[in-house]
Amino acid sequence: MMVVEEIPSVSFYRKIRHYLNKRQPVSKKQALAWYLNVPLHEVRELTFPDFAYMINGYEYLVLTDEERFQVVKEILENNLVSYRDILFSSIPALKEGVFLDNSFELVNFVDKVVGFNKFVDKVLDLYGYSFFLGMEIRILYRGREYFAYREVG
């Protein structure tokens, strides 16, 4: 008597692959390579800044939504004097702070008047992330959302 093994269906393999894909950690490097349709070995990780990659001579910064908020917040905290005139004219409650000359004093002023996180939210509503980080590419890869910013120039 001949024993015939039952061959698993294609849907079985799809379920297994789907399960494994969900279980394996997805790297930002993989997501960027997939989006740009380049082999993973052509994506070079840079040591500074974090989450930066080089592909074909272009530098990309790949961030989650929370990370990009933190990056813009740090940019504003460290360089608020540079953006003072543009940003403070957009938010009437902050017009008095235009005369402060250093970022530390400005950050404290903004924090007291409106709260710094609310200020960052308002600035991002007005100008968007691209104003601070460059050209934005939204990547949806294996159920995760990333934002890549390409060096401009």
Helices and strands as residue ranges (DSSP letters): H 10-23, H 28-36, G 40-42, E 44-45, E 52-55, E 58-63, H 65-90, G 92-99, H 103-113, H 116-127, H 130-133, E 135-141, E 144-150
